[in-house]
Structures are given as structure tokens and as C-alpha cells.
Amino acid sequence: LRFSPNMPRKKVHKFQFLYAWFFYGFITVAWSTVKDFKQLARFRKMELLQTQNKKFNSQLTLLIFAKALYYVYVVLIPILVLDVAWWKILIGVFAMHYTAGMILSMIFQSAHVVDEASFPVVNESGNLENDWAVHQLYTTANFAQRSRLFSWYVGGLNFQVEHHLFPNICHVHYKKIAKIVEETAREFNFPYYTQPTFVGALWSHSKMLWRLGRA
């Protein structure tokens, strides 16, 4: 999948606006299996563990234990105690992950891989043009801000700009904060991207997938 104009384009990307939706459902399957191990290996390579006074072997042991515990209570215990065929339980676990993955992917992709968002690259010194806060405004978009039900359902993630800028503030306050953020952005001539509906945000993402598959 090609999510940025800065990524190399392959012939198969021409059809990603169609097949991307199938793969989106696998995101939490990847999270619960291999992604955390890849992340830990990346942290080791970037020497980020040392800055937090953590050792790779101890973190790897903890991660393996956590993964094993998860699969014991999600898969093994149900198979042992429920009068249900083991393959039905596996199908149920996969369906749970696939549903969650699809929902999460649609929410996050509609906030970042859209027509309005920018895809800045670092300069020769390895720095971005804008500072951290301004970078969030250029690369993030909101949607369906007026829908209280939708905001409740996605935990405020439709206010993605505020979610990035104020990660330590409870999402129930995002709606009020959003007005201040938008006014401040306009005051300093910075963008504040938002789509009135979630369907509109999904359509914007779909168009971006189509465009990135060709340009």
C-alpha cells in the first residue's frame, strides 16, 4: 500500500483504492502478533531503550509473557472451558480482530491519508520545516465534529487534530477545545482541515488512495 507521495510507486498500487479495504481489517491481527516485536527491534536499533534505562532482553521477556497471557485467555481458555468447537472459537477471535481493525483503519486513515493533508519530508539536516505543533495541523484532519453520537463511539478520534495536540486531555473536552484551536490556526494563517461528515472523510481517503496509485 502506498500512503504517501514520497513512497515509491509500484504497478500494483494502481488498484489499491479497491484492495486496501480488505487489508485494513488485519491491522489488529498484526498488532497482536508481530508488530510489537518489530517495534522493540526498531527501538533497539535506534538506541531508544537506553534513554529510558531499559534493557532489550528484559523488555523482550516481558513482551513474550504479555503475548502468551493474551492468547491464553482469548483463545486457550475458551477452547478448554466452552462447549464450542475449537475452530469456531478461532473464527470468532479472528472476526473480532478483523472488525476492530477495519474500524480503526477507517478512523485513522480518514484523519491522515486524505486530499487536504500534507506529506512533508525532512531536509538534508534531517529536520522538518515546521515545529511539532504546526506539523500536526498540516498532516492531520478532523471529521464529523458535530455528531455527538459518533464522537462517543470513536472516543473523540474524529477530533484528530486535538487528539494529537493535547494527548493528555480527556476526549470529552475536544469539542470545546476544537473551536479555540481552529480560531488560533486561522489567526496565524495555518490550516485547520475538517470534513463535515465521516462519509466525506472516507471519500477523501478513497480519492487519495486512487491518486497515490497513479501519480
Backbone bond lengths (Angstrom), bond angles and torsions (degrees), N, CA, C in turn:
res aa  C-N    CA-C-N  psi(-1)  N-CA   C-N-CA  omega(-1)  CA-C   N-CA-C  phi
1 L - - - 1.462 - - 1.530 110.43 -
2 R 1.306 115.69 138.16 1.466 121.30 -179.89 1.524 108.29 -110.86
3 F 1.334 116.18 111.22 1.454 121.58 -175.29 1.523 113.30 -107.27
4 S 1.321 117.43 1.74 1.458 120.73 -177.61 1.521 109.67 -148.02
5 P 1.331 117.73 143.45 1.466 120.07 176.25 1.523 112.34 -66.65
6 N 1.333 116.34 -11.70 1.459 120.45 178.87 1.529 112.53 -85.89
7 M 1.335 117.12 -7.45 1.456 121.41 178.39 1.530 109.92 -89.08
8 P 1.329 118.40 148.87 1.472 120.08 177.47 1.527 110.76 -64.45
9 R 1.323 115.78 143.53 1.467 120.61 -179.07 1.518 110.63 -101.91
10 K 1.340 114.95 135.22 1.457 121.61 176.90 1.527 109.16 -114.65
11 K 1.316 116.52 163.97 1.466 120.76 -177.59 1.526 112.04 -59.86
12 V 1.338 115.88 -36.10 1.459 119.79 -176.87 1.527 111.98 -65.58
13 H 1.331 117.32 -23.98 1.465 121.07 -179.00 1.532 112.52 -65.14
14 K 1.324 115.99 -17.04 1.464 119.70 178.92 1.521 111.95 -58.72
15 F 1.319 116.55 -27.16 1.468 121.06 -177.20 1.531 112.60 -109.70
16 Q 1.334 117.53 13.64 1.452 119.50 -175.92 1.530 113.00 -66.66
17 F 1.332 117.33 -24.86 1.461 119.25 177.90 1.523 111.68 -65.02
18 L 1.327 115.94 -14.95 1.465 121.26 177.16 1.528 111.58 -97.77
19 Y 1.339 116.86 -51.62 1.470 119.60 -172.35 1.521 114.26 -85.21
20 A 1.335 117.61 -13.30 1.476 119.58 -178.46 1.524 111.59 -58.17
21 W 1.319 116.45 -38.47 1.469 120.72 -175.15 1.523 111.85 -63.16
22 F 1.328 116.73 -32.89 1.465 119.87 177.79 1.521 110.69 -65.74
23 F 1.322 116.43 -43.34 1.464 120.49 -176.39 1.530 112.62 -75.31
24 Y 1.316 117.56 -22.43 1.467 120.05 -179.47 1.527 111.68 -58.56
25 G 1.318 117.19 -32.43 1.456 120.59 -178.19 1.518 114.03 -66.14
26 F 1.333 117.10 -15.69 1.471 120.76 -176.24 1.529 113.21 -89.87
27 I 1.330 118.08 3.40 1.460 119.57 -172.51 1.529 112.76 -62.85
28 T 1.334 118.47 -43.36 1.470 118.81 -179.41 1.529 111.28 -78.50
29 V 1.332 116.96 -21.66 1.466 119.32 172.11 1.525 108.75 -63.39
30 A 1.333 115.55 -43.55 1.470 120.23 178.17 1.519 111.02 -65.80
31 W 1.337 116.83 -41.49 1.467 120.68 179.86 1.530 111.38 -60.38
32 S 1.319 115.56 -40.78 1.467 119.47 -174.35 1.527 113.08 -82.82
33 T 1.326 116.75 -4.34 1.471 119.42 -179.04 1.529 111.87 -118.40
34 V 1.321 118.08 -73.14 1.468 120.34 -168.19 1.528 115.10 -107.32
35 K 1.334 117.52 -24.05 1.467 118.48 -170.10 1.532 113.16 -61.37
36 D 1.322 117.46 -43.32 1.465 120.39 -178.28 1.525 111.63 -62.72
37 F 1.321 116.66 -35.51 1.461 119.96 177.83 1.537 110.52 -68.12
38 K 1.326 116.75 -39.54 1.452 120.53 176.74 1.525 110.73 -64.89
39 Q 1.331 115.32 -39.74 1.461 119.86 179.11 1.521 111.07 -63.59
40 L 1.321 115.91 -43.09 1.466 120.30 179.46 1.524 110.75 -63.13
41 A 1.325 116.91 -41.40 1.465 121.09 178.22 1.530 110.32 -64.45
42 R 1.320 116.56 -37.67 1.471 120.30 178.48 1.521 110.78 -66.61
43 F 1.341 116.52 -42.08 1.459 120.46 177.55 1.535 111.07 -60.37
44 R 1.336 114.73 -38.05 1.467 118.85 178.72 1.523 110.64 -65.95
45 K 1.319 116.31 -42.87 1.455 121.26 -179.29 1.526 111.53 -64.56
46 M 1.347 115.62 -37.56 1.464 120.42 -178.89 1.530 112.18 -86.15
47 E 1.326 115.74 1.09 1.467 122.16 178.77 1.534 111.97 59.84
48 L 1.331 115.86 34.68 1.466 120.23 178.10 1.523 111.95 -81.49
49 L 1.327 117.28 -23.72 1.462 120.40 -179.51 1.527 110.80 -66.86
50 Q 1.332 116.52 -37.28 1.460 119.79 -179.04 1.522 111.83 -63.51
51 T 1.331 116.63 -35.65 1.463 119.89 -179.01 1.525 111.71 -67.44
52 Q 1.344 116.77 -20.36 1.462 121.30 178.87 1.531 111.69 -105.56
53 N 1.331 115.30 11.88 1.467 121.44 179.64 1.531 112.19 55.47
54 K 1.335 115.38 41.45 1.452 121.09 178.42 1.521 109.94 -118.29
55 K 1.331 115.60 145.07 1.451 121.48 -179.77 1.523 110.17 -102.35
56 F 1.322 115.38 141.42 1.461 120.85 -176.04 1.527 111.90 -59.64
57 N 1.320 118.09 -47.24 1.469 121.36 -176.24 1.526 111.91 -61.41
58 S 1.335 116.65 -41.64 1.468 119.64 -179.99 1.523 111.01 -68.36
59 Q 1.336 117.29 -38.21 1.460 120.87 178.47 1.521 111.15 -68.97
60 L 1.342 116.49 -36.85 1.463 120.36 177.96 1.526 110.29 -66.07
61 T 1.333 117.32 -41.73 1.469 121.54 177.86 1.521 110.48 -62.03
62 L 1.323 116.62 -44.09 1.459 121.22 178.87 1.521 111.48 -62.82
63 L 1.324 116.15 -40.45 1.465 120.90 -179.43 1.524 110.83 -66.65
64 I 1.320 117.59 -43.71 1.467 121.07 178.38 1.524 110.54 -61.77
65 F 1.331 116.41 -42.73 1.464 120.79 178.71 1.528 110.95 -62.09
66 A 1.337 116.69 -43.65 1.464 120.62 -179.23 1.529 111.50 -64.59
67 K 1.335 116.43 -41.50 1.464 120.07 178.64 1.533 110.51 -64.80
68 A 1.327 116.32 -44.06 1.461 120.19 179.73 1.523 110.81 -61.87
69 L 1.336 116.87 -42.98 1.465 121.33 178.98 1.521 110.83 -61.09
70 Y 1.318 116.03 -42.10 1.466 120.41 179.86 1.523 111.57 -60.50
71 Y 1.321 116.76 -49.02 1.464 119.93 -177.26 1.530 112.60 -72.84
72 V 1.310 116.49 -23.34 1.469 119.02 175.16 1.519 109.99 -66.87
73 Y 1.342 117.06 -48.25 1.473 117.96 -175.47 1.526 113.49 -83.59
74 V 1.348 117.35 -20.47 1.463 119.41 -179.93 1.530 111.85 -90.49
75 V 1.339 116.54 -33.71 1.460 120.05 -175.29 1.531 112.66 -114.89
76 L 1.331 117.02 -55.74 1.466 120.34 -171.26 1.529 112.67 -65.93
77 I 1.320 117.64 -50.00 1.471 120.46 -178.11 1.524 111.63 -61.00
78 P 1.347 120.08 -47.08 1.473 119.47 176.25 1.527 113.04 -57.42
79 I 1.342 117.15 -39.02 1.461 119.69 179.31 1.528 110.96 -64.37
80 L 1.340 117.05 -37.40 1.463 121.80 -176.70 1.525 113.00 -77.51
81 V 1.328 117.24 -34.81 1.470 119.06 -171.35 1.524 114.33 -104.66
82 L 1.320 118.31 -20.14 1.461 120.15 -177.48 1.527 111.09 -95.22
83 D 1.299 115.23 144.26 1.461 120.70 178.16 1.528 109.29 -86.19
84 V 1.326 113.91 59.44 1.469 121.72 -178.25 1.525 107.96 -134.50
85 A 1.308 116.83 141.04 1.463 121.04 179.32 1.527 110.06 -57.88
86 W 1.322 116.28 140.36 1.471 121.20 -175.80 1.517 112.24 -58.94
87 W 1.328 117.16 -35.32 1.453 119.57 -177.69 1.523 112.12 -71.46
88 K 1.351 116.14 -27.47 1.459 119.04 176.00 1.530 110.95 -69.95
89 I 1.324 115.40 -36.83 1.468 119.90 177.16 1.525 110.17 -65.55
90 L 1.336 116.89 -42.03 1.461 120.18 178.19 1.527 111.31 -63.00
91 I 1.330 115.87 -39.35 1.464 120.02 177.01 1.526 110.16 -64.09
92 G 1.335 116.07 -40.76 1.458 120.38 179.07 1.521 112.75 -63.57
93 V 1.343 116.61 -43.34 1.462 121.21 178.24 1.528 110.45 -63.41
94 F 1.330 116.07 -43.27 1.462 119.42 178.70 1.525 111.14 -64.12
95 A 1.333 116.87 -42.77 1.469 120.85 179.03 1.525 110.93 -60.93
96 M 1.339 116.02 -39.62 1.465 120.56 177.54 1.528 110.22 -60.73
97 H 1.339 116.52 -48.90 1.456 120.87 -179.54 1.526 111.40 -64.20
98 Y 1.317 116.52 -42.49 1.457 119.86 -177.00 1.525 111.30 -64.39
99 T 1.329 116.20 -40.41 1.469 120.77 178.27 1.523 110.67 -64.16
100 A 1.333 115.97 -47.29 1.461 120.48 179.20 1.525 111.13 -62.43
101 G 1.339 115.76 -41.42 1.452 120.04 179.74 1.514 112.61 -63.64
102 M 1.318 116.60 -40.51 1.457 120.73 179.53 1.526 111.04 -64.86
103 I 1.332 116.18 -44.19 1.468 120.10 -179.81 1.527 110.52 -64.00
104 L 1.332 116.52 -48.25 1.461 120.37 -179.33 1.529 111.50 -61.42
105 S 1.312 116.83 -42.89 1.459 120.43 -178.70 1.518 111.10 -62.85
106 M 1.312 117.66 -44.62 1.457 120.44 -178.98 1.520 111.09 -63.57
107 I 1.348 116.43 -36.95 1.463 120.38 179.39 1.525 110.81 -68.13
108 F 1.333 116.91 -51.07 1.462 120.29 -174.76 1.523 112.55 -72.23
109 Q 1.328 117.98 -39.57 1.458 120.16 -179.68 1.523 111.45 -66.85
110 S 1.328 116.61 -34.49 1.462 120.59 179.74 1.516 112.17 -72.79
111 A 1.318 116.58 -9.12 1.464 121.16 179.22 1.526 112.56 -102.24
112 H 1.330 117.72 -10.38 1.460 119.59 -174.23 1.524 114.28 -133.79
113 V 1.313 117.58 -45.33 1.471 120.31 -177.93 1.522 108.40 -96.05
114 V 1.336 115.18 73.61 1.462 122.12 -177.62 1.521 109.48 -134.53
115 D 1.335 115.75 167.76 1.461 121.42 -176.62 1.528 112.32 -56.62
116 E 1.325 116.80 -41.02 1.449 120.58 -172.23 1.532 113.14 -72.49
117 A 1.328 117.14 -35.03 1.462 121.31 -170.95 1.526 112.52 -67.25
118 S 1.334 114.53 150.19 1.464 121.43 176.29 1.528 110.04 -95.99
119 F 1.325 115.44 159.83 1.464 121.36 179.37 1.529 108.69 -129.95
120 P 1.326 116.93 70.57 1.467 120.36 -175.90 1.518 112.82 -68.66
121 V 1.313 115.30 153.97 1.464 121.79 177.14 1.527 108.67 -122.06
122 V 1.309 115.98 156.32 1.464 120.58 -179.80 1.528 110.02 -73.88
123 N 1.339 116.06 154.46 1.460 120.59 177.56 1.529 110.43 -84.78
124 E 1.318 116.95 -170.29 1.460 120.90 -176.98 1.518 112.80 -63.27
125 S 1.340 115.77 -23.87 1.472 120.23 179.37 1.523 112.26 -87.82
126 G 1.332 116.32 -2.05 1.462 119.94 -179.70 1.512 113.89 84.41
127 N 1.337 116.92 18.06 1.466 120.99 -178.01 1.522 110.91 -113.33
128 L 1.328 115.82 153.29 1.449 122.10 174.38 1.524 109.89 -90.90
129 E 1.314 115.19 157.05 1.462 119.66 -177.44 1.528 111.74 -65.97
130 N 1.323 116.82 -42.92 1.459 121.33 -175.26 1.523 111.94 -98.51
131 D 1.324 115.18 159.77 1.463 118.52 174.45 1.528 109.13 -76.37
132 W 1.341 115.75 177.52 1.461 120.60 -171.10 1.528 112.95 -59.13
133 A 1.323 117.46 -48.75 1.469 120.80 -175.29 1.521 111.52 -65.17
134 V 1.332 116.85 -44.38 1.462 120.51 179.84 1.531 110.44 -66.02
135 H 1.320 115.77 -35.06 1.469 120.64 177.50 1.525 111.03 -58.51
136 Q 1.333 117.13 -38.75 1.469 120.75 178.93 1.528 111.27 -62.76
137 L 1.329 116.66 -38.11 1.460 120.86 -179.19 1.522 111.76 -66.90
138 Y 1.319 116.89 -36.36 1.460 120.78 -177.99 1.522 112.84 -78.57
139 T 1.309 117.54 -24.23 1.473 120.19 -171.97 1.530 113.87 -112.16
140 T 1.329 117.56 5.12 1.464 120.71 -173.79 1.521 110.64 -132.77
141 A 1.329 116.52 148.34 1.460 121.48 -179.96 1.526 110.89 -137.10
142 N 1.318 115.27 146.32 1.471 122.00 175.41 1.522 110.12 -97.24
143 F 1.324 115.83 170.40 1.465 120.38 175.27 1.525 109.74 -161.41
144 A 1.316 115.22 154.10 1.479 122.76 176.52 1.526 112.18 48.45
145 Q 1.325 116.63 48.28 1.456 120.50 -176.32 1.524 113.49 -70.76
146 R 1.318 117.39 -21.63 1.467 120.29 -176.45 1.529 113.19 -88.06
147 S 1.316 116.81 -9.96 1.466 120.02 -176.68 1.526 110.75 -89.78
148 R 1.316 116.76 106.03 1.458 121.55 178.97 1.528 111.18 -66.17
149 L 1.332 116.72 -39.36 1.460 120.73 -179.82 1.526 110.44 -63.92
150 F 1.317 116.92 -44.48 1.455 120.78 -179.55 1.528 110.48 -65.90
151 S 1.325 117.18 -41.17 1.466 120.93 178.49 1.517 111.22 -61.12
152 W 1.331 115.72 -39.92 1.467 119.98 177.34 1.526 110.60 -65.17
153 Y 1.336 116.06 -42.63 1.465 120.36 -175.50 1.526 111.54 -64.52
154 V 1.335 117.68 -39.80 1.472 120.67 -176.47 1.526 111.93 -98.77
155 G 1.306 117.68 10.85 1.463 120.36 176.40 1.516 113.82 63.75
156 G 1.323 116.36 34.54 1.460 120.43 177.31 1.509 115.18 79.34
157 L 1.329 118.03 5.42 1.464 120.39 -177.38 1.527 112.76 -72.85
158 N 1.333 117.87 -8.50 1.465 119.26 171.98 1.522 110.69 -72.96
159 F 1.343 116.79 -18.01 1.464 122.10 170.41 1.537 107.50 -95.21
160 Q 1.319 115.63 63.74 1.455 120.48 -172.32 1.533 112.39 -67.24
161 V 1.331 116.37 -33.34 1.462 119.84 178.54 1.527 110.09 -60.94
162 E 1.324 115.88 -49.07 1.463 120.48 -179.78 1.531 110.89 -68.42
163 H 1.315 116.01 -33.60 1.472 120.61 177.17 1.525 110.49 -60.65
164 H 1.324 116.81 -37.29 1.465 120.92 178.89 1.526 111.58 -75.97
165 L 1.320 116.07 -43.59 1.461 119.82 -174.74 1.526 112.69 -73.38
166 F 1.343 116.64 -33.77 1.466 120.55 -175.53 1.532 111.08 -129.59
167 P 1.331 117.72 66.28 1.469 121.03 -176.24 1.523 114.14 -65.37
168 N 1.316 117.28 -18.53 1.469 120.33 -178.31 1.522 113.53 -95.24
169 I 1.330 116.88 1.71 1.459 121.13 178.89 1.526 109.45 -101.06
170 C 1.307 116.69 135.20 1.476 121.36 -179.29 1.523 110.86 -58.72
171 H 1.328 116.24 139.52 1.462 121.40 -174.51 1.525 113.78 -64.78
172 V 1.322 118.53 -18.41 1.469 119.46 179.73 1.528 111.44 -65.67
173 H 1.331 117.27 -15.43 1.465 121.40 179.61 1.527 112.86 -96.97
174 Y 1.328 117.51 -4.49 1.457 120.25 -174.93 1.528 112.75 -59.23
175 K 1.324 116.79 -39.26 1.470 120.15 -176.17 1.527 111.22 -59.14
176 K 1.342 116.22 -42.38 1.461 119.57 179.59 1.535 111.16 -74.12
177 I 1.334 116.23 -38.13 1.464 120.33 179.55 1.528 110.50 -65.10
178 A 1.338 116.56 -34.72 1.460 121.43 -175.39 1.528 111.72 -57.61
179 K 1.319 117.37 -38.70 1.464 120.82 -179.71 1.525 110.60 -61.84
180 I 1.330 116.37 -41.10 1.467 120.97 -179.76 1.517 110.57 -69.22
181 V 1.343 116.14 -42.29 1.467 120.58 -179.72 1.525 110.69 -62.70
182 E 1.331 116.55 -44.72 1.467 120.19 -179.34 1.526 111.05 -63.79
183 E 1.328 117.70 -45.20 1.460 121.15 179.71 1.526 111.19 -61.76
184 T 1.327 116.10 -41.08 1.465 120.36 -179.98 1.519 111.05 -67.95
185 A 1.324 117.12 -40.38 1.468 120.98 178.08 1.525 110.45 -61.51
186 R 1.337 116.62 -45.76 1.463 120.02 179.37 1.524 110.87 -63.48
187 E 1.325 115.98 -37.88 1.467 120.52 -177.99 1.526 111.51 -60.89
188 F 1.331 116.66 -37.10 1.461 120.64 -178.14 1.533 112.44 -102.24
189 N 1.357 115.79 17.52 1.467 121.95 176.47 1.522 113.50 59.73
190 F 1.331 115.72 37.62 1.454 121.26 173.06 1.524 108.94 -105.07
191 P 1.329 117.89 154.10 1.475 119.78 -178.49 1.523 112.20 -75.38
192 Y 1.311 115.20 154.70 1.464 121.76 171.18 1.521 105.67 -140.42
193 Y 1.340 115.76 94.73 1.453 121.41 -173.32 1.526 111.19 -83.56
194 T 1.311 116.19 134.93 1.462 120.23 176.88 1.522 110.07 -156.56
195 Q 1.317 116.30 143.70 1.461 123.64 174.13 1.525 108.09 -109.47
196 P 1.311 118.56 137.24 1.471 120.40 -177.45 1.533 113.97 -65.66
197 T 1.343 117.64 -26.38 1.461 120.33 -178.38 1.527 110.76 -133.77
198 F 1.334 115.99 159.57 1.457 121.05 176.72 1.523 110.47 -69.22
199 V 1.333 116.78 -36.31 1.464 120.61 177.86 1.528 110.01 -61.58
200 G 1.325 116.13 -40.11 1.460 120.41 177.74 1.518 111.69 -63.74
201 A 1.336 116.31 -38.47 1.463 120.85 178.40 1.524 110.75 -66.57
202 L 1.342 116.86 -41.26 1.468 120.56 177.55 1.521 111.19 -64.02
203 W 1.321 116.19 -38.15 1.463 120.04 178.74 1.522 110.81 -65.99
204 S 1.339 116.09 -39.96 1.457 120.85 177.16 1.524 110.62 -62.58
205 H 1.331 116.45 -40.41 1.456 120.49 177.48 1.527 110.96 -65.79
206 S 1.318 116.72 -41.54 1.465 121.04 179.45 1.524 110.65 -61.31
207 K 1.323 116.85 -43.39 1.460 121.13 178.43 1.534 110.50 -63.16
208 M 1.328 116.19 -37.49 1.462 119.92 -179.53 1.530 110.20 -67.80
209 L 1.334 117.09 -40.77 1.462 120.30 176.11 1.517 110.59 -59.56
210 W 1.327 116.12 -42.95 1.464 121.74 -179.93 1.526 110.27 -63.35
211 R 1.329 115.90 -44.90 1.457 121.17 -178.02 1.527 112.32 -66.67
212 L 1.337 115.92 -42.02 1.465 120.03 -179.71 1.532 111.73 -68.78
213 G 1.324 115.86 -22.67 1.453 119.19 177.49 1.514 113.48 -77.23
214 R 1.338 116.03 -11.00 1.453 120.52 -175.92 1.529 114.23 -120.87
215 A 1.322 117.06 -31.33 1.473 119.62 -174.91 1.506 111.82 -89.67
